[in-house]
Amino acid sequence: MTMINHTKIPEGSQIFKGPRGSDYIIRNGHKVYVRYGDVEQYPSAKDGWDTPRTTPRRKFSAKRGAYLRFIENQSQLYAK
């Protein structure tokens, strides 16, 4: 869901009211919901809602399998 702060709405944009009372504008053919909070809030992993996310949402962890065992053994052979 794309959101924008009410102070950053482009001039001349028409504000629509959704069926459940939410305000939104149309930008590039998509709905952009309007937030009326004082500060812009971000879903951050470490710093709460006030700063943009600095850490990735997911981390890669390879599954334990035959190929991973093969790669680990090869790296041990050539690491010497």
C-alpha positions, 0 to 999 in steps of 0.5 A, spaced: 500 500 500 503 506 497 502 512 502 504 519 502 504 525 507 498 530 506 504 535 506 507 532 500 500 531 495 501 535 489 497 541 487 491 540 483 490 533 485 483 531 487 482 527 494 477 521 493 474 518 499 474 510 500 468 506 502 471 505 509 473 513 510 480 513 507 483 518 503 487 517 497 489 520 490 490 517 484 497 517 481 499 514 475 493 510 475 494 507 482 491 509 489 496 513 493 493 513 500 494 520 504 496 520 511 495 525 516 500 524 521 505 529 523 511 525 522 513 521 516 513 514 519 517 508 516 516 500 518 523 500 520 526 493 523 531 497 529 529 504 530 521 504 530 517 508 526 521 514 525 526 512 520 527 508 514 529 501 514 536 500 514 536 492 514 533 487 509 527 484 511 530 477 509 536 474 509 539 468 505 540 462 508 542 456 504 538 449 505 542 444 508 543 439 502 547 435 498 549 441 494 551 445 500 555 440 503 559 439 496 560 447 496 563 447 503 567 441 502 570 444 495 571 451 499 575 447 504 579 443 499 582 450 496 582 454 502 589 451 504 
